[in-house]
Amino acid sequence: KIIEQSGLVSVNEEKERVFDRFRGRIMFPVLDVNGNPVAFGAR
């Protein structure tokens, strides 16, 4: 439920399936000057 609320997955309620919104993408973190992740980029 938390992952769904965060927007990281999409839910198809008819088929009761969960889909990764970023499937097929390479994800990389965007870091601040201290090395802390502040965002993510995808290609």
Stockholm file with secondary structure:
# STOCKHOLM 1.0

chainA/1-43         KIIEQSGLVSVNEEKERVFDRFRGRIMFPVLDVNGNPVAFGAR
#=GR chainA/1-43 SS CHHHHHTSEEEETTTTEEEETTTTCCEEEEECTTSCEEEEEEC
#=GC SS_cons        CHHHHHTSEEEETTTTEEEETTTTCCEEEEECTTSCEEEEEEC
//
